[in-house]
Amino acid sequence: MQHLTKLTLLVVLIAGASTSAMATISAVQSDLCPNPACSPGVVHPIVLDKNTSMVVKGQFVDLSTRVEISGSGVSVSFGDRVGGNNSHIVVKFNVSGSADLGERTVKLRYAIETNGPDTFKVRVVRGGRVDQIQQRVPGLFAGTTRLIAADSIPVNQPVTLVFTGSHLANAKIAPRSGVSNPQTLSGCTETKCEFQVTFTQSGALDLNIYDASVQPNPNTLLYKFFYGGAENVAISGNVTPTQTVVFTPILTGGTASPATFADVAPRANMLNIFRTTGNSITVNGQQFLQVDDRLCSSLQTPSVASVAQSITLADLTWGVSNVGTAPITVAFNSTISANNQVLQTQTTAASTLGPGATQDFRITRPRSNITVIRFAPPVQAGCFVNPRSTDFFEDPTFTVKVDTGNVVPESAANRTNNSRNY
């Protein structure tokens, strides 16, 4: 009987070894390929300084004992695993902000391997932030340019937009309606990138950028790769954004000084606005609304059900910019309002706002706590809120008006950009 028991155990071990050796990845489900999943030969992007997960499908992959990834700066671990006819295993990625960009190999290891581990590829891509969007227009002299707020952009003609922020060197503008043929211009750096864009409709538009290394397909959740921060521009419908003024130097009797002009405007972007993205999901018959994924940065994707956390939103930041070439030598007031009610009035002191400078102000909301939620796979990954929750709210449309008393010596044309909605 003892010999028979040993023989039975040996047969079980051999069967287990054979099963492990035959494990093969058939598909990988990720933000690039949410539904349907992609074939194992596809390279899946993962974003700097973010967490994500992928569902690896294939017969017996649930028997994997550990997971590895090449290179440094990215840690991997297992989540849920399901056996049987639809066997799969969840692989979780934690990407540090200092991880090297580029392709990595992920290996599923088994207790016994006769043909080596199962593998698939990922690529670390940028996931930066936009601090400001400006428009490049002709300057005071022929052949020169200057930057102004991106709030009076003309329609149906190419314009140059300048994005400043972080990790911008390989940025690309995401497709959207109202935007025709966006082109990334040469010379992008990690802190600044310029684009040529033609807008085909007027109004306020959100422009999102992402790392061009992400190769979207029709099923890609492209918003997963959007940079955070500023995204709003305003298209006025004007024929031209500005007029080139050429000054001719005096060749005798000295030199001409370039003329200067005063022009104040609301800050190009308002920071920390809280609104849903417009995307929603249904879980157990209930609707949930998606918000910026950064709001769930301290929440790990759970293996089952969901996790929730109450967070405090950062104060709103608004402000006023000097988009002219002259210092502002008078004191002036600016206001922020919502729902036809002035929420705050701020004074900019005389001679404190030089050309190109911005003065920021902060305002605390009446409500600033919100509950955010992450769901376990296979529910769509992301950060969500429950619109039925007692703490749910969204920020209203804010209107910023600068120089409300019209004391800054602006021309009538330059005064047209003194109000902006966010």
C-alpha positions as CSV (number, residue, x, y, z in Angstrom):
1,M,0.0,0.0,0.0
2,Q,2.9,2.4,0.8
3,H,4.4,1.8,-2.7
4,L,1.0,2.4,-4.3
5,T,0.6,5.7,-2.5
6,K,4.0,6.9,-3.7
7,L,3.2,5.9,-7.2
8,T,-0.1,7.8,-7.1
9,L,1.7,10.9,-5.8
10,L,4.3,10.6,-8.6
11,V,1.6,10.4,-11.2
12,V,0.0,13.6,-9.8
13,L,3.3,15.5,-9.8
14,I,4.0,14.4,-13.4
15,A,0.5,15.5,-14.4
16,G,1.0,18.9,-12.7
17,A,4.3,19.4,-14.4
18,S,2.8,18.6,-17.8
19,T,0.0,21.1,-17.2
20,S,2.3,23.9,-16.2
21,A,4.5,23.3,-19.2
22,M,1.6,23.5,-21.5
23,A,0.4,26.9,-20.2
24,T,0.1,29.4,-23.0
25,I,-1.0,33.0,-23.2
26,S,-3.8,33.5,-25.7
27,A,-4.8,37.1,-25.1
28,V,-4.1,40.1,-22.8
29,Q,-6.8,42.6,-21.8
30,S,-5.5,46.1,-20.9
31,D,-6.3,49.8,-21.3
32,L,-5.0,49.5,-24.9
33,C,-7.3,46.5,-25.6
34,P,-10.1,46.5,-23.1
35,N,-12.7,44.6,-25.1
36,P,-11.8,42.5,-27.0
37,A,-8.4,41.6,-25.6
38,C,-5.3,41.7,-27.8
39,S,-3.2,38.9,-29.0
40,P,-0.1,38.2,-26.9
41,G,2.2,39.8,-29.6
42,V,0.8,43.3,-28.9
43,V,2.9,45.7,-26.7
44,H,0.8,47.2,-24.0
45,P,1.6,50.8,-22.7
46,I,2.0,51.4,-19.0
47,V,2.3,55.0,-17.7
48,L,5.0,56.6,-15.6
49,D,4.0,57.1,-11.9
50,K,0.7,55.2,-12.2
51,N,-0.7,51.8,-11.2
52,T,-2.6,49.6,-13.7
53,S,-3.6,46.0,-14.2
54,M,-4.0,43.6,-17.1
55,V,-5.9,40.4,-17.4
56,V,-3.8,37.6,-18.9
57,K,-5.8,34.9,-20.5
58,G,-4.8,31.3,-21.6
59,Q,-5.1,27.7,-20.6
60,F,-3.5,27.0,-17.2
61,V,-2.0,30.5,-16.8
62,D,-3.8,30.6,-13.4
63,L,-1.1,28.0,-12.3
64,S,1.7,30.6,-12.6
65,T,3.6,30.9,-9.3
66,R,5.3,34.3,-9.8
67,V,5.6,37.2,-12.2
68,E,8.7,39.1,-13.3
69,I,9.4,42.1,-15.4
70,S,12.7,43.2,-17.0
71,G,14.4,46.5,-16.1
72,S,14.0,48.6,-13.0
73,G,11.4,51.1,-11.7
74,V,8.4,48.8,-12.3
75,S,7.1,46.3,-9.8
76,V,4.6,43.5,-10.7
77,S,2.4,41.3,-8.7
78,F,-0.6,39.0,-9.1
79,G,-4.2,39.8,-8.5
80,D,-7.2,37.5,-8.9
81,R,-6.8,34.2,-10.8
82,V,-9.5,32.0,-12.3
83,G,-9.1,28.4,-13.5
84,G,-11.2,26.2,-15.7
85,N,-12.2,26.7,-19.3
86,N,-11.8,30.5,-19.1
87,S,-8.6,30.5,-17.0
88,H,-6.9,33.9,-16.5
89,I,-4.8,35.8,-14.1
90,V,-4.6,39.5,-13.2
91,V,-1.1,41.1,-13.3
92,K,-0.8,44.4,-11.5
93,F,1.9,47.0,-12.4
94,N,3.2,49.8,-10.1
95,V,5.3,52.2,-12.3
96,S,7.5,54.6,-10.5
97,G,8.0,58.2,-11.7
98,S,11.7,57.4,-12.3
99,A,11.3,54.2,-14.4
100,D,13.1,54.1,-17.7
101,L,11.0,54.6,-20.8
102,G,10.7,51.8,-23.3
103,E,9.8,48.2,-23.8
104,R,9.8,45.5,-21.1
105,T,9.2,41.8,-21.0
106,V,6.8,40.3,-18.5
107,K,7.3,36.7,-17.6
108,L,4.8,34.3,-16.0
109,R,6.9,31.7,-14.2
110,Y,5.7,28.2,-13.2
111,A,6.9,25.6,-10.6
112,I,8.1,23.4,-13.4
113,E,9.0,24.8,-16.9
114,T,9.9,22.6,-19.8
115,N,9.7,25.3,-22.5
116,G,10.5,28.4,-20.4
117,P,8.1,31.0,-19.0
118,D,5.1,32.6,-20.8
119,T,5.9,36.1,-21.9
120,F,4.2,39.3,-23.1
121,K,5.4,42.9,-23.7
122,V,4.7,46.2,-22.1
123,R,6.1,49.7,-22.9
124,V,6.7,52.4,-20.2
125,V,5.3,55.7,-21.7
126,R,5.2,59.2,-20.4
127,G,2.3,60.5,-18.4
128,G,3.0,64.1,-17.7
129,R,1.1,67.3,-16.7
130,V,0.2,70.5,-18.5
131,D,0.6,73.6,-16.5
132,Q,-0.3,76.2,-19.2
133,I,-1.5,76.5,-22.8
134,Q,-0.7,79.6,-24.7
135,Q,-1.0,80.8,-28.3
136,R,2.0,82.0,-30.3
137,V,1.2,85.1,-32.4
138,P,3.2,87.7,-34.4
139,G,5.3,90.0,-32.3
140,L,6.0,93.7,-32.5
141,F,8.7,93.4,-35.1
142,A,8.6,91.5,-38.4
143,G,9.8,87.9,-37.9
144,T,9.2,87.9,-34.2
145,T,6.5,86.3,-32.1
146,R,5.0,86.5,-28.6
147,L,2.8,84.4,-26.4
148,I,-0.7,85.3,-25.3
149,A,-3.5,83.5,-23.4
150,A,-5.2,80.7,-25.4
151,D,-8.6,82.4,-25.1
152,S,-9.2,84.2,-28.4
153,I,-8.2,81.6,-31.0
154,P,-9.5,82.1,-34.5
155,V,-11.3,79.4,-36.5
156,N,-10.5,77.8,-39.8
157,Q,-6.9,78.9,-39.9
158,P,-3.7,77.2,-38.5
159,V,-2.5,78.5,-35.1
160,T,0.4,77.5,-32.9
161,L,-0.3,76.4,-29.3
162,V,2.5,76.2,-26.7
163,F,2.1,73.7,-23.9
164,T,4.3,74.0,-20.9
165,G,4.5,71.4,-18.1
166,S,6.4,68.1,-17.5
167,H,7.2,65.0,-19.6
168,L,6.1,66.7,-22.9
169,A,8.9,65.6,-25.2
170,N,6.9,63.0,-27.1
171,A,3.4,64.6,-26.7
172,K,0.6,64.3,-29.3
173,I,-2.8,65.9,-29.3
174,A,-5.7,63.5,-28.9
175,P,-8.3,63.4,-31.7
176,R,-11.5,65.2,-31.1
177,S,-14.3,67.0,-32.9
178,G,-13.7,70.6,-33.8
179,V,-10.0,70.1,-34.3
180,S,-8.5,69.5,-37.7
181,N,-5.1,68.0,-38.5
182,P,-3.1,68.7,-35.2
183,Q,0.6,68.5,-35.8
184,T,3.4,68.2,-33.2
185,L,6.1,70.7,-34.2
186,S,9.8,69.9,-33.9
187,G,11.9,71.0,-30.9
188,C,9.7,69.6,-28.1
189,T,11.4,69.3,-24.7
190,E,10.3,67.7,-21.5
191,T,9.0,71.1,-20.3
192,K,7.6,72.7,-23.5
193,C,6.0,71.4,-26.7
194,E,4.4,73.3,-29.6
195,F,1.5,72.2,-31.9
196,Q,0.0,73.5,-35.0
197,V,-3.8,73.2,-34.9
198,T,-6.8,74.3,-36.9
199,F,-10.1,74.7,-35.1
200,T,-13.3,74.2,-37.1
201,Q,-15.7,75.5,-34.5
202,S,-15.9,78.2,-31.9
203,G,-16.4,77.9,-28.1
204,A,-14.5,76.4,-25.2
205,L,-12.8,73.1,-26.1
206,D,-10.7,70.6,-24.1
207,L,-7.4,69.6,-25.7
208,N,-5.8,66.5,-24.3
209,I,-2.3,65.2,-25.0
210,Y,-0.8,61.8,-24.6
211,D,2.6,60.1,-25.3
212,A,2.8,59.4,-29.0
213,S,4.3,56.0,-28.1
214,V,0.8,54.9,-27.3
215,Q,-0.6,53.4,-30.5
216,P,-4.4,53.6,-30.1
217,N,-6.8,51.2,-31.8
218,P,-10.6,51.6,-32.1
219,N,-11.1,50.0,-28.7
220,T,-8.4,51.8,-26.7
221,L,-9.4,53.7,-23.6
222,L,-7.2,56.6,-24.8
223,Y,-8.3,58.9,-21.9
224,K,-6.3,56.5,-19.6
225,F,-3.2,58.0,-21.2
226,F,-4.1,61.7,-21.1
227,Y,-1.9,64.1,-19.3
228,G,-3.3,65.9,-16.3
229,G,-3.6,69.6,-15.7
230,A,-4.6,72.4,-18.1
231,E,-6.7,71.4,-21.1
232,N,-9.1,74.2,-21.9
233,V,-8.8,76.7,-24.8
234,A,-11.3,79.2,-26.2
235,I,-12.0,79.7,-29.9
236,S,-13.4,83.1,-30.6
237,G,-14.3,82.8,-34.3
238,N,-12.2,85.9,-35.1
239,V,-10.5,85.9,-38.5
240,T,-7.1,86.6,-37.1
241,P,-5.8,86.4,-33.5
242,T,-3.8,89.6,-33.6
243,Q,-2.3,92.1,-36.0
244,T,1.4,92.3,-36.8
245,V,2.8,95.8,-36.1
246,V,6.1,96.5,-37.6
247,F,8.3,99.3,-36.2
248,T,11.0,100.7,-38.4
249,P,14.2,101.8,-36.6
250,I,15.3,105.4,-37.1
251,L,18.6,105.2,-38.9
252,T,19.8,108.7,-38.0
253,G,19.6,110.7,-34.8
254,G,19.4,107.7,-32.5
255,T,17.3,104.5,-32.4
256,A,13.5,104.0,-32.0
257,S,12.3,102.3,-28.8
258,P,9.7,99.5,-29.4
259,A,6.2,100.6,-28.5
260,T,4.6,98.7,-25.5
261,F,1.0,98.0,-24.8
262,A,-1.0,97.0,-21.7
263,D,-3.1,93.8,-21.8
264,V,-4.4,91.9,-18.8
265,A,-6.4,88.7,-19.0
266,P,-7.6,85.8,-16.8
267,R,-5.1,83.0,-16.1
268,A,-4.9,80.7,-19.1
269,N,-6.2,77.8,-17.0
270,M,-7.9,77.3,-13.7
271,L,-6.4,74.6,-11.4
272,N,-8.2,71.9,-9.4
273,I,-11.6,72.2,-11.0
274,F,-13.6,69.1,-10.1
275,R,-15.9,67.7,-12.7
276,T,-16.7,64.3,-14.1
277,T,-15.1,63.3,-17.5
278,G,-18.4,62.5,-19.2
279,N,-17.7,58.7,-19.1
280,S,-20.0,56.5,-17.0
281,I,-20.3,52.8,-16.2
282,T,-23.0,50.6,-14.8
283,V,-22.2,48.2,-11.9
284,N,-25.0,46.0,-10.5
285,G,-27.6,48.2,-12.2
286,Q,-26.2,51.4,-10.7
287,Q,-24.5,54.2,-12.6
288,F,-21.1,55.6,-11.6
289,L,-19.4,58.6,-13.1
290,Q,-15.7,58.7,-14.0
291,V,-13.3,61.5,-12.6
292,D,-9.6,62.3,-13.0
293,D,-7.6,59.2,-12.1
294,R,-5.2,61.2,-10.0
295,L,-8.0,61.6,-7.4
296,C,-7.7,57.8,-6.7
297,S,-3.9,57.8,-6.5
298,S,-3.9,56.4,-3.0
299,L,-6.3,53.6,-3.8
300,Q,-5.1,50.3,-5.1
301,T,-7.3,48.4,-7.5
302,P,-9.0,45.7,-5.4
303,S,-9.1,42.0,-6.3
304,V,-12.8,41.8,-5.5
305,A,-15.8,44.1,-5.2
306,S,-14.7,47.8,-4.8
307,V,-12.8,50.2,-2.5
308,A,-13.8,53.7,-1.6
309,Q,-12.1,56.7,0.1
310,S,-13.2,60.1,1.2
311,I,-10.8,62.8,-0.1
312,T,-10.5,66.5,0.3
313,L,-10.2,68.4,-3.0
314,A,-7.4,71.0,-3.3
315,D,-8.5,74.7,-3.3
316,L,-9.3,76.2,-6.6
317,T,-6.6,78.4,-8.2
318,W,-7.5,81.3,-10.4
319,G,-5.6,84.3,-11.4
320,V,-4.7,87.2,-13.7
321,S,-1.9,87.4,-16.3
322,N,-0.1,90.2,-18.0
323,V,-0.2,89.2,-21.6
324,G,1.0,92.6,-22.9
325,T,4.5,94.0,-23.1
326,A,4.2,96.9,-20.6
327,P,4.2,96.6,-16.8
328,I,0.9,97.3,-15.1
329,T,1.5,100.4,-13.0
330,V,-2.0,100.8,-11.6
331,A,-3.8,98.7,-9.0
332,F,-6.9,96.9,-10.3
333,N,-9.5,94.4,-9.1
334,S,-10.5,91.0,-10.4
335,T,-13.4,88.8,-9.5
336,I,-14.4,85.1,-9.8
337,S,-18.1,84.3,-9.9
338,A,-20.5,81.4,-10.4
339,N,-24.2,81.2,-10.8
340,N,-24.3,85.0,-11.1
341,Q,-22.8,85.4,-7.7
342,V,-19.4,86.9,-7.0
343,L,-17.4,84.5,-4.9
344,Q,-14.2,86.5,-4.4
345,T,-12.6,89.8,-5.3
346,Q,-8.9,90.3,-5.4
347,T,-6.7,93.4,-5.9
348,T,-3.5,93.4,-7.9
349,A,-1.2,96.1,-6.4
350,A,0.3,98.7,-8.7
351,S,3.6,97.7,-10.4
352,T,3.5,94.1,-9.2
353,L,2.5,92.5,-12.5
354,G,5.3,92.7,-15.1
355,P,5.0,91.5,-18.7
356,G,4.4,87.7,-18.9
357,A,3.7,87.4,-15.1
358,T,0.8,85.7,-13.5
359,Q,-0.7,86.4,-10.1
360,D,-2.6,83.5,-8.6
361,F,-5.4,83.5,-6.1
362,R,-7.0,80.6,-4.1
363,I,-10.5,80.1,-3.2
364,T,-12.0,77.4,-0.9
365,R,-15.2,75.7,-2.0
366,P,-18.2,75.5,0.4
367,R,-17.8,71.7,-0.1
368,S,-14.5,70.0,-0.7
369,N,-15.0,66.3,0.4
370,I,-15.9,63.7,-2.1
371,T,-15.9,59.9,-2.0
372,V,-14.0,58.2,-4.8
373,I,-14.2,54.5,-5.8
374,R,-12.1,51.9,-7.6
375,F,-13.7,48.6,-8.8
376,A,-12.1,45.2,-9.2
377,P,-11.6,43.7,-12.7
378,P,-13.3,42.9,-15.0
379,V,-15.1,46.2,-14.3
380,Q,-13.5,49.1,-16.2
381,A,-10.4,50.4,-14.4
382,G,-10.5,54.1,-13.3
383,C,-11.6,56.4,-10.6
384,F,-15.3,56.9,-10.1
385,V,-17.9,58.7,-8.0
386,N,-21.4,57.8,-7.1
387,P,-23.9,60.5,-8.2
388,R,-26.4,59.3,-5.6
389,S,-23.9,59.8,-2.7
390,T,-24.8,62.5,-0.2
391,D,-21.4,64.1,-0.7
392,F,-21.6,64.2,-4.5
393,F,-21.2,67.6,-6.3
394,E,-19.5,69.1,-9.4
395,D,-17.9,72.5,-9.7
396,P,-20.1,75.0,-11.6
397,T,-19.0,77.1,-14.5
398,F,-16.7,79.8,-13.1
399,T,-16.3,83.3,-14.7
400,V,-13.2,85.3,-14.0
401,K,-13.2,89.0,-14.9
402,V,-10.0,91.1,-14.6
403,D,-9.8,94.8,-14.3
404,T,-13.4,95.2,-13.4
405,G,-13.1,98.9,-13.0
406,N,-11.4,99.4,-16.4
407,V,-8.5,101.3,-14.8
408,V,-5.7,99.5,-16.7
409,P,-4.9,101.6,-19.8
410,E,-5.8,98.9,-22.4
411,S,-7.0,99.4,-25.9
412,A,-10.5,98.5,-26.7
413,A,-9.3,95.5,-28.7
414,N,-7.1,94.2,-25.8
415,R,-10.0,94.7,-23.3
416,T,-12.0,92.0,-25.1
417,N,-10.1,89.2,-23.3
418,N,-10.8,90.5,-19.8
419,S,-13.4,87.8,-19.1
420,R,-13.2,84.1,-19.3
421,N,-15.4,81.1,-18.4
422,Y,-13.9,77.8,-17.0
